[in-house]
Amino acid sequence: MVADPAVYLDANATTPVDPRVAEAMLAALTGLHGNPSSAHAAGRDARRAVEAARCDVARLIGTDRPDEVVFTSGGSESNVTAIRAALAARPGRREVVTSTVEHASVHAALDRLAATDGIVIHRLPVDGCGRLDLDAYRAALGPGTALVTLMTANNETGTLFPIADLVPAAHAAGALFHTDAVQAAGRVALSVAASGVDMASFSAHKLHGPKGVGALHVRAGTPFAGLIVGGRQEKGRRAGTENVPGIVGFGVAARLALADRHARHIARLRDRLESVAVAALPGTRVLGDPGARLANTACLAFPGVDAEMMLHRLDRVGIAASSGSACATGEAAPSHVLTAMGLHHLAGSTIRFSLSRFNTDADIDRLLASLPAIAREARILETVA
């Protein structure tokens, strides 16, 4: 068995499960053996646990309607479900507005629908900080727009899109609005009710919950057809026996995230990481929107350095980080996010450090003690090669 890294700085890929979440899940796994759809006492106990978790998730995302929360297997399923449901709800419209920096599940779902159903995709550009082109957004909306799907927070750079400001124009055009809020939940204050979004995607494992469970918020009154059929679970919106231990864990993680007061601590650690790295390694660039990004995300470009070589050497000294989206691991193509930002030349030299509430000053000390030498070594080896 491989030991966990001594310093874990890859929270945007997944977060460590909070011990309180694990404890609640174990209790559910061993004590809630009934099917939530069953009418007997064991089934009713499981149902109560699921509904309590639904209330906790609803509070985290900012709705007083727990019935608007549909549990899924994770963010990717939620994204694909939202896209297909929106297109089914607007049968006379064949256009979707999205951005060039969305999660792979959104890009792949839209590409497939374009190939099989002939939908038209308008992918909005971003600038060098990952900020959305608002003029292009307004120009893309029209009578043929069925859906706008834009992420709340970018998984690679942490850049935030102004979702609440974008929704009114979509609705004025008669389109539905979906946001992939997977990276945002538990990291920035959210209110799906105030923003007016029709659908929003979430995933437990980004906020110290378990993998394999997520949620799709579906605003009351939004036309909706589920992706998975065959049963009446989730009020007929997502068939299949509910993952009770996972949902319980999601609920606890949501409750803990709502009560979390570590945002300033995390931002201070990130800022220290960035300032020391930039000072120690001239030419280092901090990527993303400096005025609107996740407090936990440091996306650093080290020009002339082989990022994969750096990550390998960091891993050898017990430090876990990433070169971009975990969903793209193993692909030879450069980051589509950095390419869209006009930074293709930096894609092979960029590392993302993403923090969680479990990180400490000692973690940053250990990283900064190793980072300059590792970066210089990777640059020298690359130059020689």
C-alpha positions as CSV (number, residue, x, y, z in Angstrom):
1,M,0.0,0.0,0.0
2,V,1.4,3.4,-1.0
3,A,1.5,6.0,1.8
4,D,-0.3,9.3,1.3
5,P,1.9,12.2,0.4
6,A,3.2,14.2,3.4
7,V,1.9,17.4,1.7
8,Y,-1.3,17.2,-0.3
9,L,-1.8,20.3,-2.6
10,D,-4.2,18.8,-5.2
11,A,-7.6,19.7,-3.6
12,N,-9.1,20.7,-7.0
13,A,-8.7,17.1,-8.1
14,T,-10.2,15.8,-4.9
15,T,-10.1,16.5,-1.2
16,P,-9.2,14.3,1.7
17,V,-12.3,12.9,3.4
18,D,-13.0,14.7,6.6
19,P,-12.9,12.1,9.5
20,R,-16.3,13.3,10.6
21,V,-17.7,12.4,7.2
22,A,-16.1,9.0,7.3
23,E,-17.5,8.3,10.7
24,A,-21.0,9.2,9.6
25,M,-20.7,7.1,6.4
26,L,-19.5,4.1,8.4
27,A,-22.5,4.4,10.7
28,A,-24.8,4.6,7.6
29,L,-23.1,1.7,5.9
30,T,-23.5,-0.6,9.0
31,G,-26.7,0.8,10.4
32,L,-28.9,1.9,7.5
33,H,-29.3,-1.2,5.5
34,G,-32.8,-0.6,4.3
35,N,-33.7,0.6,0.8
36,P,-35.0,4.2,1.1
37,S,-37.9,3.3,-1.2
38,S,-39.1,0.5,1.1
39,A,-42.1,1.2,3.4
40,H,-40.9,-0.8,6.4
41,A,-39.0,0.7,9.3
42,A,-35.5,0.1,8.0
43,G,-36.5,1.7,4.7
44,R,-37.9,4.7,6.5
45,D,-34.7,5.1,8.5
46,A,-32.7,5.2,5.3
47,R,-35.1,7.7,3.8
48,R,-34.9,10.0,6.7
49,A,-31.1,10.0,6.5
50,V,-31.2,10.8,2.7
51,E,-33.7,13.7,3.3
52,A,-31.6,15.1,6.1
53,A,-28.6,15.2,3.8
54,R,-30.7,16.8,1.1
55,C,-31.5,19.6,3.5
56,D,-27.8,20.1,4.3
57,V,-26.8,20.3,0.7
58,A,-29.7,22.7,0.0
59,R,-28.5,25.0,2.7
60,L,-24.9,24.9,1.4
61,I,-25.9,25.9,-2.2
62,G,-28.4,28.5,-1.1
63,T,-31.9,27.3,-1.6
64,D,-34.7,26.8,0.9
65,R,-36.2,24.1,-1.3
66,P,-34.5,20.8,-0.6
67,D,-36.7,19.2,-3.2
68,E,-34.7,21.1,-5.8
69,V,-31.7,18.9,-5.0
70,V,-31.3,15.7,-7.1
71,F,-28.6,13.3,-5.9
72,T,-26.3,11.9,-8.7
73,S,-23.0,10.0,-9.0
74,G,-21.0,13.2,-9.3
75,G,-20.3,16.4,-11.2
76,S,-19.9,14.8,-14.6
77,E,-23.3,13.1,-14.5
78,S,-24.9,16.3,-13.2
79,N,-23.4,18.3,-16.1
80,V,-24.5,15.8,-18.8
81,T,-28.0,15.5,-17.3
82,A,-28.5,19.2,-17.2
83,I,-27.4,19.7,-20.8
84,R,-29.6,16.9,-22.1
85,A,-32.6,18.0,-20.0
86,A,-32.3,21.6,-21.2
87,L,-32.3,20.6,-24.8
88,A,-35.3,18.3,-24.3
89,A,-37.1,21.2,-22.6
90,R,-36.5,23.6,-25.6
91,P,-37.2,21.3,-28.6
92,G,-37.5,24.1,-31.0
93,R,-34.1,25.5,-30.2
94,R,-30.8,24.0,-31.3
95,E,-28.1,26.3,-29.9
96,V,-26.0,26.1,-26.8
97,V,-23.8,28.9,-25.4
98,T,-20.8,27.8,-23.4
99,S,-17.1,28.8,-22.9
100,T,-13.8,27.5,-24.2
101,V,-12.6,26.6,-20.6
102,E,-15.4,24.4,-19.4
103,H,-14.9,21.0,-17.7
104,A,-14.2,18.1,-20.1
105,S,-17.6,16.5,-19.3
106,V,-19.4,19.6,-20.7
107,H,-17.2,19.8,-23.8
108,A,-17.6,16.1,-24.5
109,A,-21.4,16.0,-24.0
110,L,-21.8,19.0,-26.3
111,D,-19.5,17.6,-29.0
112,R,-21.4,14.4,-29.0
113,L,-24.8,16.2,-29.3
114,A,-23.4,18.3,-32.1
115,A,-22.4,15.2,-34.0
116,T,-25.5,13.1,-33.3
117,D,-28.3,15.8,-33.1
118,G,-26.9,18.7,-35.0
119,I,-26.9,21.2,-32.2
120,V,-24.9,24.4,-32.7
121,I,-22.3,25.2,-30.0
122,H,-21.2,28.8,-29.4
123,R,-17.9,28.6,-27.4
124,L,-17.1,32.0,-25.8
125,P,-13.5,33.1,-25.7
126,V,-11.7,34.2,-22.5
127,D,-8.8,36.7,-22.0
128,G,-5.3,36.0,-20.7
129,C,-6.7,35.9,-17.1
130,G,-9.5,33.5,-18.0
131,R,-12.2,36.1,-17.9
132,L,-15.2,35.6,-20.1
133,D,-15.7,37.9,-23.1
134,L,-19.0,39.5,-22.1
135,D,-19.6,41.2,-25.4
136,A,-19.3,37.8,-27.1
137,Y,-21.7,36.3,-24.6
138,R,-24.4,38.9,-25.3
139,A,-23.9,38.5,-29.1
140,A,-24.2,34.7,-28.9
141,L,-27.7,34.8,-27.3
142,G,-30.7,34.6,-29.6
143,P,-34.0,33.0,-30.4
144,G,-32.3,29.7,-31.1
145,T,-30.5,29.5,-27.8
146,A,-31.8,26.6,-25.7
147,L,-29.1,26.6,-23.0
148,V,-26.3,28.6,-21.5
149,T,-23.8,26.4,-19.6
150,L,-21.0,28.2,-17.9
151,M,-18.8,27.2,-14.9
152,T,-18.8,29.1,-11.7
153,A,-15.1,28.5,-11.0
154,N,-12.4,27.2,-13.2
155,N,-10.7,24.0,-12.0
156,E,-7.3,24.9,-13.3
157,T,-6.9,28.7,-12.7
158,G,-9.6,29.3,-10.1
159,T,-11.0,32.2,-12.1
160,L,-14.6,33.0,-11.2
161,F,-17.3,33.8,-13.7
162,P,-20.0,36.4,-12.7
163,I,-22.8,33.9,-13.0
164,A,-25.5,36.0,-11.3
165,D,-24.8,38.8,-13.7
166,L,-25.1,36.5,-16.7
167,V,-28.4,34.8,-16.0
168,P,-30.8,37.6,-16.8
169,A,-29.7,37.9,-20.4
170,A,-30.1,34.2,-20.9
171,H,-33.6,34.2,-19.5
172,A,-34.5,37.3,-21.6
173,A,-33.5,35.3,-24.7
174,G,-35.7,32.4,-23.5
175,A,-32.8,30.1,-22.7
176,L,-32.2,27.9,-19.6
177,F,-29.1,28.6,-17.6
178,H,-26.9,25.8,-16.1
179,T,-23.7,26.3,-14.1
180,D,-21.0,23.8,-13.2
181,A,-20.4,24.9,-9.6
182,V,-18.4,21.8,-8.6
183,Q,-15.2,23.7,-7.8
184,A,-17.1,26.6,-6.1
185,A,-19.2,24.8,-3.5
186,G,-17.7,25.0,-0.1
187,R,-15.1,27.6,-1.3
188,V,-17.2,30.6,-2.1
189,A,-20.6,31.7,-0.9
190,L,-23.3,30.3,-3.2
191,S,-27.0,31.1,-3.6
192,V,-28.7,29.3,-6.5
193,A,-31.9,31.0,-5.5
194,A,-30.5,34.6,-5.7
195,S,-28.5,33.9,-8.9
196,G,-31.6,32.6,-10.7
197,V,-29.8,29.7,-12.3
198,D,-32.1,26.9,-13.5
199,M,-29.6,24.1,-12.8
200,A,-26.3,23.7,-11.0
201,S,-23.9,20.8,-10.6
202,F,-22.1,19.8,-7.4
203,S,-19.8,17.0,-6.2
204,A,-19.1,15.8,-2.7
205,H,-15.5,14.9,-3.1
206,K,-14.4,18.5,-3.8
207,L,-15.5,19.5,-0.3
208,H,-14.1,16.7,1.9
209,G,-16.9,14.3,1.1
210,P,-16.8,10.9,-0.6
211,K,-16.2,10.2,-4.3
212,G,-19.0,8.9,-6.4
213,V,-21.8,11.1,-5.1
214,G,-22.9,14.5,-6.3
215,A,-26.0,16.6,-6.9
216,L,-27.9,18.6,-9.5
217,H,-29.9,21.5,-8.4
218,V,-33.1,21.9,-10.5
219,R,-35.0,25.1,-9.8
220,A,-38.7,24.5,-9.1
221,G,-40.7,24.9,-12.2
222,T,-37.8,24.1,-14.6
223,P,-38.8,21.6,-17.2
224,F,-36.7,18.5,-16.6
225,A,-36.3,15.0,-17.9
226,G,-33.8,12.7,-16.1
227,L,-30.9,11.0,-17.8
228,I,-31.2,7.7,-15.9
229,V,-34.7,6.1,-16.1
230,G,-36.3,3.0,-14.8
231,G,-37.4,3.9,-11.3
232,R,-39.2,6.6,-9.3
233,Q,-36.2,7.5,-7.0
234,E,-35.4,11.2,-6.6
235,K,-39.1,12.0,-7.4
236,G,-38.7,10.3,-10.8
237,R,-35.7,12.5,-11.8
238,R,-32.9,10.0,-11.4
239,A,-33.6,6.3,-11.2
240,G,-31.6,3.8,-9.1
241,T,-31.4,3.0,-5.5
242,E,-29.8,5.9,-3.6
243,N,-26.2,5.6,-2.4
244,V,-27.2,6.1,1.2
245,P,-23.8,6.1,2.9
246,G,-22.4,8.4,0.1
247,I,-25.4,10.8,0.4
248,V,-25.1,10.8,4.2
249,G,-21.4,11.7,3.8
250,F,-22.2,14.4,1.3
251,G,-24.7,15.9,3.8
252,V,-22.1,16.0,6.6
253,A,-19.5,17.5,4.2
254,A,-22.0,20.2,3.2
255,R,-22.8,21.0,6.8
256,L,-19.1,21.2,7.7
257,A,-18.4,23.4,4.7
258,L,-21.1,25.8,5.5
259,A,-19.7,26.2,9.0
260,D,-16.1,26.4,7.8
261,R,-14.2,29.6,8.7
262,H,-10.8,28.7,7.0
263,A,-11.1,30.8,3.8
264,R,-8.8,33.6,5.0
265,H,-6.3,31.1,6.3
266,I,-6.3,29.3,3.0
267,A,-6.0,32.5,1.0
268,R,-3.1,33.6,3.2
269,L,-1.3,30.3,2.6
270,R,-1.9,30.6,-1.2
271,D,-0.7,34.2,-1.3
272,R,2.5,33.3,0.6
273,L,3.1,30.3,-1.7
274,E,2.8,32.6,-4.7
275,S,4.8,35.5,-3.4
276,V,7.8,33.4,-2.3
277,A,7.7,31.3,-5.5
278,V,7.7,34.4,-7.7
279,A,10.5,36.0,-5.7
280,A,12.7,32.9,-5.7
281,L,12.2,32.0,-9.3
282,P,12.3,35.1,-11.6
283,G,9.9,34.8,-14.5
284,T,7.3,32.8,-12.6
285,R,3.8,33.9,-13.4
286,V,0.6,33.6,-11.4
287,L,-2.2,32.7,-13.8
288,G,-5.9,33.4,-13.4
289,D,-8.0,36.5,-12.6
290,P,-6.2,38.4,-9.8
291,G,-9.5,40.1,-8.8
292,A,-11.9,37.1,-8.9
293,R,-10.5,33.6,-8.3
294,L,-10.8,30.8,-5.7
295,A,-8.8,31.5,-2.5
296,N,-7.4,28.0,-2.6
297,T,-5.9,27.9,-6.1
298,A,-2.4,28.9,-7.2
299,C,-1.8,28.2,-10.9
300,L,1.9,29.0,-11.5
301,A,3.7,29.0,-14.8
302,F,7.5,28.4,-14.6
303,P,8.7,29.3,-18.2
304,G,11.3,27.0,-19.5
305,V,10.6,24.3,-16.9
306,D,9.2,20.9,-17.6
307,A,6.1,20.7,-15.4
308,E,5.8,16.9,-15.5
309,M,9.4,16.6,-14.4
310,M,8.8,19.0,-11.5
311,L,5.7,17.1,-10.4
312,H,7.7,13.8,-10.5
313,R,10.4,15.3,-8.3
314,L,7.8,16.9,-5.9
315,D,6.1,13.6,-5.6
316,R,9.5,11.9,-4.7
317,V,9.8,14.3,-1.7
318,G,6.2,13.7,-0.6
319,I,4.4,16.7,-2.2
320,A,1.3,16.2,-4.4
321,A,0.3,18.8,-7.0
322,S,-1.1,18.7,-10.5
323,S,-0.3,20.0,-14.0
324,G,-4.0,20.7,-14.7
325,S,-7.3,19.0,-14.7
326,A,-7.2,15.5,-13.2
327,C,-9.8,14.5,-15.8
328,A,-7.1,15.0,-18.5
329,T,-4.4,12.9,-16.9
330,G,-2.5,10.9,-19.5
331,E,-3.4,13.1,-22.4
332,A,-0.6,14.4,-24.6
333,A,-2.6,17.5,-25.6
334,P,-1.8,20.7,-23.7
335,S,-4.3,22.2,-21.3
336,H,-7.4,23.4,-23.2
337,V,-7.9,26.1,-20.5
338,L,-4.4,27.6,-20.9
339,T,-4.7,27.3,-24.7
340,A,-8.0,29.2,-24.6
341,M,-6.3,31.9,-22.5
342,G,-3.6,32.3,-25.2
343,L,-1.0,30.7,-23.0
344,H,-0.3,27.6,-25.1
345,H,3.4,28.2,-24.8
346,L,3.1,27.9,-21.0
347,A,1.0,24.8,-20.9
348,G,3.9,22.5,-20.4
349,S,5.4,24.6,-17.7
350,T,2.4,25.2,-15.4
351,I,1.6,23.6,-12.1
352,R,-1.6,23.9,-10.1
353,F,-1.3,23.9,-6.3
354,S,-4.8,23.7,-4.8
355,L,-5.2,23.9,-1.0
356,S,-7.8,22.7,1.5
357,R,-8.7,23.5,5.1
358,F,-6.4,20.7,6.2
359,N,-3.3,22.5,4.9
360,T,-0.9,24.3,7.3
361,D,2.0,26.7,7.3
362,A,4.2,23.7,7.7
363,D,3.0,22.3,4.4
364,I,3.8,25.5,2.6
365,D,7.2,25.7,4.4
366,R,8.0,22.2,3.1
367,L,6.9,23.0,-0.5
368,L,8.9,26.2,-0.6
369,A,12.0,24.6,0.8
370,S,12.0,22.2,-2.2
371,L,10.4,24.1,-5.0
372,P,13.2,26.5,-6.1
373,A,15.8,23.7,-6.4
374,I,13.4,21.4,-8.2
375,A,12.4,24.1,-10.6
376,R,16.0,25.0,-11.4
377,E,16.9,21.3,-11.8
378,A,14.0,20.8,-14.2
379,R,15.0,23.9,-16.2
380,I,18.6,22.8,-16.4
381,L,17.8,19.2,-17.5
382,E,15.3,20.5,-20.1
383,T,18.0,22.9,-21.5
384,V,20.6,20.1,-21.7
385,A,18.1,17.8,-23.4
